[in-house]
Amino acid sequence: MFQLNARVPEETKEQLDVIVEHYRSQVTVGRVSQSHVLQDIIKKAYEDIKNKK
């Protein structure tokens, strides 16, 4: 596991909060954390880039 400490603008933090709340509203069982959401976003972006090659 790799720990990522990053400084982001307040606007980006607020956008992440909105995205996390959206993910939480879609999940009926279990918990959703910011790290889960970031992992999902990165995985989807990576797959998108990989599929465009």
Summary of the structure (lengths in Angstrom):
residues: 53
radius of gyration: 12.8
end to end distance: 28.0
largest distance: 35.8
contacts: 88
relative contact order: 0.10
helix: 68%
strand: 0%
